[in-house]
Amino acid sequence: MRAEVQNSVTAIEKSLELLKQRLGWETASHRLEEFNARTEDPDLWNDPAAAQKLMRERQSLIDALDTYNGIKQELSDSLELIEMGEMEDDAEVVSEAEAAILALEDTAAKKELEALLDGEADGNDTFLEINSGAGGTESCDWASMLARMYVRWAEKKGYKVELQSETAGDEAGIKSAAYKISGPNAYGWLKSESGVHRLVRISPFDSAAKRHTSFSSVWVYPVVDDNIEIEVNPADIRVDTYRSSGAGGQHVNTTDSAVRITHAPTGIVVTSSEKSQHQNRDIAMKALKSRLYQLELDKRNAAINEAHENKGDAGWGNQIRSYVLQPYQMVKDLRTSYETSDTKGVLDGDLDGFMAATLAMDVAGKSRSEANAEI
């Protein structure tokens, strides 16, 4: 067996060991039996929220078991093929099995990173907010490009995307937008995106075709589970209603249905502009509780806290990532040094490499300042 392939085998075995630890292998089968028994309870769906939570946990365990067993079996099969091929002097069989092991190393590494998404709220759904910053119309257009990028990323993951609110730019793009993104580990993946994003390009709004720099900020915070109690004092909030903007014609809103909630102690402002004012109150309150929960997480999680503190104003000196479209093509994360020249792919939602690099950096215990010092 070639040294390169042996190194891959060692790496896969290390990934399997980590997956086994995260899975809690000793009790996994017993836990699955308990889940299966509870799903057969005829009264389970009397509480739909609890039932859905149970089904999600059960499916998560099944997926983790399938992942571990699948990687382990594929490694075993490939090693047997190599041994057989070497015994029979069949170079083609050996070559195919070695190629399979090299490919399996990448799969195992990705699954290992996913298994490391075990923070207190990593498995939750998430809210994602985008706000245009320094740059006027350019930044509003950049904010709309970021919104499209994240929607594309979420759709590729099979996540559900719901637009919570949106404010159009004066001439183009958006001033702000808020989304709820639902799916396994949605917050765990997206939390690394909080910060200022910088775009350099030839402006489509400049008749002189000059290069412009634009900024927009992204903020990600987890959706609070029903089992997490967040107390909000009614005396601390102000609820305003206003007429939300529509598309025109029959779609124009004729009632003050949109809701804005301001939390006085923290200055947090959340909005929702669905058709129903009652629905908007519910959505906005959930968003407020999620924001307050994020603040509590920040106090207990130094890495997340540092990320939010470093976000700063959407302008020079605070960016976490640069997207350069002119004079060359490059997207570079300034925390991890991860970069790619496939700018089109990134803007179409190919973000896993950036997220994985930041997650790996955090798992390694490296601070953002230490990562920046290495750039």
N, C-alpha and C positions, 0 to 999 in steps of 0.2 A: 504494500500500500504506500502511495506517495506521501511525503511528509506533509504536503498541503492538505491532503484528505485526512490524515491523522489529526492534524490541528483542528479541522472542522469537526471531527468526531468528538474531540475533547471539549470543544465549545458547546456542541449540542448536549453533551452529557451534563455540563455545568448548567445549561438552561433548563434541562429536565429536572435537575436537583432543586433549582430555585422554584420552578413550577410546582414541584411536589411539596415544598415547604409552604408556599403560599396557599396551596389547595388544602392543606391540613390532611394529608393523605391517610393518616391513621384513622381518622373519623369520617372521611368523606362518604364512604359507602353507607355508614350508619345514618348520616345526615340525609342522604338521598332517600333512604327507606322512610325516614320520618316525614320528609316532604311528600313522598308518594302517598303515605297513609293519610296525611292531612288533606290532600287534594280529593280524597274519596269521601270526605265528610259532607253529607248532604246539606248541612247548614253553612258551608263555607262561603257561598255567595250572598248570604244575608248581609254581609259587610263587604261590598264590592271593592273598596279601597284596600282593605286588609287582604282580600283574596288576590287582587292583582299584585300586591307586594310579595305575597307568598309565591305566586307563579313566576315572578321575575327572579326571585332568589333561587327557586328550584331550577329554572332554565339556566341561570348563570352557573350553578354547580354542574349541571349536565354538560354545558359547553366546556367548562374547565376540565372535566374528566375526559371528555372526547378529545380535547386538544392534547392533553398529556399522553393519553393512550395512543393517539394517532401518530405523534412524533416518535414516541418510543418504538412503536411497531414498524414504522417506516425505516428508522435507523437500523433496527434489527434485521429487517428484510434485506436492506442494502448491503450490510456487512456480510450476511450469508451469501449473497450473490457474488461479492468480491472474492470471498473464500472459495466458492465453487468455481468461479471463473479462473482463479489462479491455479487451482488444482487441475483443471481441464485445459489450461493454457489458452483460454478464450479471451483475448484482449478486448474484444467488442463488449462482452458482458461486463468485464471489469470497468471499462471506460464509462459505460452507461450508469453503473451503480455508483461510481465515484462522482459523476456529475449530479446524480440525485442527492448524494450526501452534501455536496457543496451548496445546492439549492436549499436543502433542508436546514442548513445552518442559518440562512437568512430568515426563514420562516420561524425557527425556534427563537431567534433573537427578537423578532417582532412580538411573539407571544410572551417572551420574558418581560419585555417592556410593558405590555398590557397588564401582566400580572402585578407589576409594580404600582399600578394605579389603585392603591389600597388606602389612600388618604380618607379622612373622615367623610368627605363629601364627593370623592372622586367618581363614585358610581352614579351620582345624581344627574338629573337633567340640568340644563343650565340656561341662564339668561345671558344674552350677548348684546351689548350696546356699542354703537359706533357714533362718534361725533366728529364733525369736521373741525379743523383747527386753523392755524395760520395759513393764509393763502387764498381766501375769498372763494370765488367761483371754482378755482382750481381744486381747492380742498373739498368743496362740496361734491365735485365730480369724483375725486379720489375716494371720498367716503362711500359713494355709490358703487365704485369698483370693489372696495373692500367688502361691502355688503354682498355683492354678487359672488365674490371669492368664497366667503364663508358659507353662503347658501349652497354653492356648488360642492364644497367640501362635505357639508352635512348630508347632502343628497347622495353622494358617493358612498357614505358610511351607512346609508339606509336610515338615517335619522329623520324624525319629523320636525319640520320647521314651521313656526307660527310667527307671523309679523304682529308684534304687540302695538307698536306706534311708529310713526314716521313723519318727519317734517321736511318738506321739500326745500331745496335751495332757491334763492331768489331768481337765478338765471338757469341753473342746471344742477343736476345731482341732488344730494340730500344734505341737510344740515345735521340731521340725526336720525337714527333708526334703532329700534329695540326688537329683538327676536327672542322667542323661547325655543330652544333646541332640545328635543327629547330623544334619548337613546342610551344604550349601555355605555357608561363612562364618558358621557358627553362633557361633563364639567372637567373630569380628569384630563381629557385631551386638550380642551380649549383654554384651560386656565393659564397656560403658558403664553397665550396671545394677548393678555392684558398689557397695554403699553401704547406708546406712540409709534406709528408707522409712517415712514417717510418715502415719498415718491419723487423721482427725478425723471423728467421727460420733456419732449417738445410739446408745448401747450397747443391743444386744438382750438383754444380760444384766443390765441395770439396771432394776429395776421402777419407779424414779423417772424413767426416760427422760431421764437427764442426758447431756450431751455428754462423750465420753471421747476421749483422745488415746492412740494405741498406736504402738509401734515394732516393726519387724522388720528384720533385716539380710539382705542378699543378697550372695553371693560367687560370682564367675564365674571359672573358670580353664580353660585349654585342655587337651584330650585330647592326650597326647603321641603323635606319630607313631612308627611302628616304626623309622623311620630316624633318630630322635633318641635318642641314648644317654644315659641317666640312671643313674649309678652309685649304688646304695644299699648301704651297708655293713651286713651282717646283724647286726653287733654294735650298730648304732645303733637297731634297731627292736625293739619288743615286740609280740608277736602274742597277743591274747586271744580266746578263743571264749566265746560266751554264747548263751543261749536267746533267739531273736528272738520278738517278740510276734506272735501270729496273730489271725485273725478269730474263733476259737472253733470248737467242734464238731470236725469231721473235719479242719479246717485248722490246728489247734493244732500247733505244732512240738514234737516230743518229744525232739529231739536238740539239742545245743549247736552249731548250724550257723552262726550269725552270727559274723562276724569283725570285730575291731577292731585296727587297727595304729597304734601310737604311735611317732613318729620323735623320739627323744630330743634330738638337737641343735637341732631347730627347734620342737619341741612340737606338730607337726602330728599330728592324729588323724583317721583315716579309717575308715569302717565300711561293711559290706555285709551284707545280710540275705536273700540268695536262699536257695533250699532246699539247695543243695550247698555244703558247707564248702570244698571244693576250688575251686569257682567263685568263692566269696566271697573266698578268698585272692587269686585272680588279679585280680578286680575291684578289691579294696582296694589291691593293689600298684600297679596301673595308676593308680588315683586318687592314691596317694602320689607316684608319679613325676611325675604331672601337676602336683601342688601344688609339688613341688621345682623343676620346670621353670618354673612361674609365678614363683617366687622369683628364679630366674635372669633371667627376662624383666624383672622389676621393677628389677633392678640396671641393666639396659641401656636400659630404656625409662622415661624420667622421667615421662611423662604417666601411664602405667599405675601406676607406683610412687606417684605423688602421689594417685591415685584410691584406692588401697588404704590408704595412710597416713591419708587423710582419712575413711576409713569409720568408724573409731573404734567406741565402744560403741553398741549399739542404743538410743539414748536422745536426750534433748534436746541440741540444738546440733550434731549430727553428720549430720543427714539430708541426702540429696541431692535428695529429691523429697517433696512433700506432696500427699496425696490428701484433699481436704476435701469431705465429703458433707453437712455441716451446720455453720453455718446457710446456706451457699450451696454450689453445685456447682463445683468447680475442682480440676484436677490441674496442679501447676506444678513444673517442674524448677528447682531452686535454683542450678544451675550455668550454665544457658543462658538462663533466663527463658522457655523454651518452655512454653506452657500451653494448656489446653483445658477447656471446660465440659462436654465429653462424658465424664463420669465413668463412665457405664455402658459406653461403648465401650472405654475404657481398661481397665477391670476385666475386659472380655471379650477382651482381648489386642490392642487397637489401640495398639501401642507404637512403630511405625515412626517416627512424627514425633519422638518424644523421642530415639530412638536416632540418627536422622539429624542432629538438631540438635547432639548431643554430638559425633558424628563430624565434622561440619563445623567445629565449634569447635576440635577437636584438629588437623584438617588446616590450619586457619588459623594454627596455632602459638600459640594463646591458652591460657594456663595456667588451671587451675581457679580460682586466687585472683584472676586478672584478670577472669574471667567473673563471679565472685561480687561483685567490686567494682563491677560495672556494674548490679547488681540494685538 
